[in-house]
């Protein structure tokens, strides 16, 4: 019955997603009008109001980007479930690299293409479809108390949502939280994300000369700032590609689902003949160990360069840290490492940036048991668990503020979605199956919560 109901709602799911993708809701007014985000948020408000969230509204956040909040009452004594998603998106990263219009939902080879189709507007469609299914079965009432929070600037990495959680705990308090902003390890493989790496950033500036100097007249004894930076960066990985920040453990192992190397190569678009790095399995390197990435370097470009010894260069370093590693400690270790290995007495400026904590989800409670059952019903196979290399600081804020709440991370995103890249897409079957799973979860959780004396 539930599966048939969901299947019959997929036309509405496509309509929702087409309308949402059409909003150019990049939360950066320097690139896109702020009105686009507001319009996308208003669409979310209107759709959830139609589903019984009568008080759906904008909630202002400290970063100036409003979030959508609303509630829908369930039976007296029922648990409360908070549904999360976000309606802002990444910028297109070049319209010419897209095979179809960026902000127009386009079907091709059984997938739906458009910016935000998976991350994260596909997850808004997931929530709406699950709730429509529940409203269309039985007496039309929800089996649990529901809260919605839909963020408007998640992709910008601001802390507005985390502050909203900490400053207004009663607003978002819940027994269980569904964070719909991750996904399955592969399409058709039901997956719950139970670990997120934290993020550390550090900017490193190297200065060696008061001004660039002619390389013919001074090159040799004159210290090259770019060479000095390269020498620093070379110490951050060993010959196998393992991260080697002194004092930081990089030997952990992942105990959940495997990530076969051949599948990782395909998902990551690794070029033929190029080796994977690190002495661990892909799952170890992705979800259990720190990973240092050089995000960018400011130095003379090839085109327009001159015969001069560089005087000053800069690099931005990103360090992902697994659960169990304190991000502030990791950042301090990275800063100390860079300062220690800097050669030739160069003038060094190290600017610490963010230090977002990692997250480890609880397993084994009534919400976890209910989602495992629901996923099995929707997919016809057992639930598996995985980590995610990215960071969702909101999860740590929720865990700190509501330590007894079960936080479940799932979503329509899977590796072939190409989130954050050109030609982002979603498999509509993932929306269908996850809407089935979410609707069944809400029913089953109400039963198990009551049985457990919650």
N, C-alpha and C positions, 0 to 999 in steps of 0.2 A: 504494500500500500504506500509506504513512505517513498520507496524508490520510484514508483510510478508517478506519484505527486511531484517529486523533484524533477523528473524527466519532463513532465508537462509544463514546468515553470522555466525551462531553459530559454525559451523565447524571450521571456521577461528579463532573464539574466543578461542576455545579449543586448537587449534594449538599454538596460541600466549601464552596462559596460560601455556601449557606444556613446551614450550621453556623457559619461564620466571622462572617457578618453578625450572627448572633444574640448574639454576645459584644459587650457594650457597652464595648468596649476603648478608651475615652478615657483617655489616660495622665495624668489629673489627678484625684487622690483627693478634691479638693474638690468635684468634680462627679459622679464615678462611683467605685464601689468598686475598689480596686486589684486585688482578686481577679479582676475581669473581664479585665484585661490578662494576668494570670498564666494564666487558663484558656485564653485565645486562644493564648498562646504554647505551652501544653502541647498544644493541638490540633495546632499546627504540628509540634511535636516528634514526636507520635505518627504523623502522616501521613508524615513524611519517614523515620522509622524503618522504617515498612512498605515503603519504597522503597529500602532498603539503606543508609540513613544510620544505621548501628548505634550510633554514638556521639553522636547528636543529644541536645543538652542545653541548659540555660540557662547563659549566660555573664554574669556580673555586670559592670555598667558603672559608671563613676564617678558617673553621675547617679542611680543607684539603680533604674533601670529595666532589667531583664535583657533580653538579646538571645538569640535561639536560634542555636546554632552546631552544625554537623555536617559529616561528610565521608563520601564514598563513593568507593572506589578504582576506578580504571580500569586499563587495560593499563600495563605497565612502560614508561616512557619517554614516555607520553602527556602532553599539556599539562594544566594545572590550570585549571579555570574556576570562578570564584566567582559564585554566584547571590545577588543581594540582593533583599529586599522588606521591607515592614514590616507588622506586624499591629495597630498602634494606629490610631485614626481620629480625625477631627475630631468635636466635639460636634454634636448635631442642629441647633442654631440655631433652636429652636422647633418642637415637635412639631406644632403646629396648621398649620404651613406645608407639611407633608408630605401627599401624597395617599394614602399607604399607610403602614403602621407602619414606624417608622424602623429598627428592628432585626429586621425580618422580610423575608427576600428575597421580593419580589413581582414576578410577571411581568405586564407590561402593554405592549401594542403591540409585542411582540417584544423588549422590553428587560427587564433584571432590575434592580429598584429596591431600595435599602437603603443605609444609611450604610456606606461602605467597599466597596460593590459594585465600584467602579472603583479607588479610592484607599484602600488598596492591596491589599485582600483579593482583588480580581479578579486581581491579579498573582501572588498565592500560588497561586490556582487554575490560572493559566497555567503556573507551574513544575511543579506536581504533575501536570498533564495531559501536559506534554511528557515528563516522566520516566517516567510510566506507559507512554506510547507506546514509549519506548525499551526499557523492560523487557519489553514485550509483543512485540517484534520481534527477529529474529535469535536470538542465544544468551542474551538477557536481560541481557547485561552492558553497562555504560556505555562509550562509546568514549573518554571522557576522565576524568581525575580531577576529582571535584566537591567543592566546598565550599559550604556554605549559611550565610548570615548574615541573620537576620530581626530587624529592629529593633523595640523595644517602645515607643519614645517619640519617633518621628520628627516627629510633628506638634507636639510641644511645643518644638521648636527647641533642645533641649539639646545639649551637645557630648559626650555619653557615647560615642556611636559613633565620633566622630572620635578621641577619646582611646584607645579600644580599638584602633583601627587603628595609631595611632602607638606605643602602648605594647606592642603584641603583634604586631609585623610578621610573624613566622613563622606565626602563627595564621591570618592571612587572605591570605598571599602567594599570588599566582596569576598566570598568564600572560595571562588575559583575565578581565574582570568584566562580567557582565550586571546592570546596575542597572535593575530592572523597577519604575520609578516615574515614568515619563513616558508618552508616547503618540503617536499619529498626528495629523497636522494635520487629518485628517478620517477618519471611519470608512471602512475599505477602502483607504486610501492608506498604504502601508508607509513608515514614517518612522523615522529614527534621529536622536536629539537630539544635536547636536555642540557646542552652546554653552549655558551657563547663566549668567545674570547673578548677580553677588554682591549681598549685602544690607548696607546701612548704616542704622542707626537713630540718631536724635538727639532728645532731649527739650528743648524750649525753654520756659522760664518767664519771663514778663514781669510786673514789679511796678511800679506807679506811685504808689500811695497806701497809707497805713498801714491803711486800712479803706475799704470802699465808702462813697461819699458821695452824698447826695441830689442827683439830677440837676437838680432845679429850682433849688436853692440854689447848686450848685457846677459844674454842667455848663456847658462852654464852655472856661474856662481850665483846669479840672481835667483832667489827662491821663487818657484812657480807655485802660486796659490792653488791652482787646480790640481797639480800633481800632489801637493800636500793633502788636499781633500780626498783625492783618490786613495792615497796611502791610509788615511783614517778609515774610509769606507771599506777598504779591503780587509780590515781586522774584524769586521762585524760578521763575517762568515768564514768557515773553514773550507778546505779544498772540496768537500762533499756538498757544500751549500748549507750546512747546519748553521743556525744563528749562534754566535759566539760572544755575546755580551758577558764580560767577566762578572761572575757572581750570580748569573741567571741560569737556572736549571733548564736544560733543553734535551732531556732524556726520557720524558714521560711517554706512556703508551696509552692509546685509546682502546677502551674495552667494549665499545658498542659495535654498530654495524661496520662492516668492511667497506672500503672504497677501492675497488680494484684499480691498479695502475692504468690499465688500458682504457677503462671508462673515464678515469680522471683526465688522461691525455686528451680524449675526445671532448670532454666537457670544457676543459681549459684551453682548447684550441692550440695545444703544443705542436710546434712545427716538427715535421719528419726529421729524424736524426738528432733532435735535441733531447738531452737526458732530463729526467726529473731529478730534483735536488733533495738532499737530505738522506740520512742513513736510516730513517724510519719509513713505515708504510705511509701512503698518502693520508690516511685517516689520522695517524700520529702527528704528522706535520701540520695538518689543517686544524685539528680540534684539540690536541693535547699539549702542543709545544709552542713556545714563543716563536714569532716569525718577524724578522726585520726586513722592511721594504724601503728602498730609496724612492720616495714619491716624486721628487723633482730636484733639478739642479739649476741654479742661476749661474751661468758662465758665458763666455763669448760664444755665439752661435757659429756654426761652420760657414754659413753664408753671411758675408760681411765681416768675417774675422780678419785680423791684421797680423803682421809679424811682430807681435808684442808678447812679453811675458805677462800672464794674468796677475793682477795685483790683489783682487778680492773675489771670492766666489762663495756661494751659499748652497746648502742642501737641506731638504726637509726629510726627516726620517720618521717612519711609522713603525711602531712595535706593537704587534698583537700579542696579548698574553692570555693564557688559558685559565680556567677556574683553578683556584688555589694559589694564584700568584697575585700579590698586591700590586696594583698598577702604579701607585706612587713610588713604592720601593723599586719597581722595574724601571721607572723613569729616572730615578736617582742613580741607579746602576748604569743606565745608558749614558747619562751625562758624565758620570765619573769615568766611564770607559773612554769616551771620546776625549776628555781632557787629558787622560793619562797617555794615550797613544799619539796625540798630536805631535808631529815631528818638527825639528829645526827651530823650536822656540817661536813658532808662528803666533800671531795675535789671534786668539780664538774667542768667539762669542757663542755661547750655547744657550738658547732660549727654550726652556721647557714649555710645552703646550699642554693639551688636555691629558687627563689621566682617567679614562672611563673604566669602571670595574668590569670584570668578567661576571658571568652568571652561570649558576648550576641549578637546574630545576629539580623539584622534589618528585619522587616516583613512589608508587605504592599506596597512595591515598584513594579515597572514593572517586575523586575527579579523574585521576589517572586510570583507575580501573574502568570507569565508565567510558573514557575516550578510547581505551584499548578495545573494548567491546564494540563500540560504535564504528571505529575504523575497520575492524574485522568484518562487520556486517556490510559496510559500504564498499569495501574493496575485495572481499572474499579471500583475504590473506591476513596473516598476523601482523600486528603493529611492530615496527622496529624503531630504534632510537638512533639519533645522530647528533653530531655537534654542528655548529655553524662558525665559519671563520670570521664572519662579520660581528659587529657589536650592536646591541640595542640597549643603550643606557637606561631606558625606561624600565626594563625588566629588573635591573638591580634596585632601582628606586622603589618599585612595587614590592620586591622581596624584603627590603629593609623596612618599609612602612607597614606591610601586612605579612609578617613572618609566618603566619599560619595558613595563608592562602596558597592554593595550588595554582601554579602558573604554567599553562600549557601553550607551547609554541608550535604553530602549524601554519599551513597556507598553501596557496596554489602555485607558488614559485618552485620550479625545479630547474636543473642545470641548463636545459635547452631553451629556457625562457629568455636568456640573454638580458636579464635585468641590468639596468644602468648602461646598456650598450645600444647601438643602433639595431633596429629590427627586433625590438622586444616583442614577445608574444606569450600567449597562454594557451594551454590545451583545455578546451571547454569541458572535456571529460573530468579534469581535475576540479573545476568549479562544481560540476554535478556530483561527483563522489564525495567531495568534502562538505558540500551543503547537506547531503544525506547524513554524513558522519556527525556534523555539528547538530543537526536537528535531533538525531537519535541520542547524541550525548546529553543534550538538555533534558530529554525524557528520562534517560537512564540515570543521570546524576541526581535528579529529584528523588528517584526511587532509592538509590544507594545511600544518599545523604540522610534520608529519613530512617532507613534501616540501621544506619550506623549511629543513630542518636544525635546527628549533627544539629 
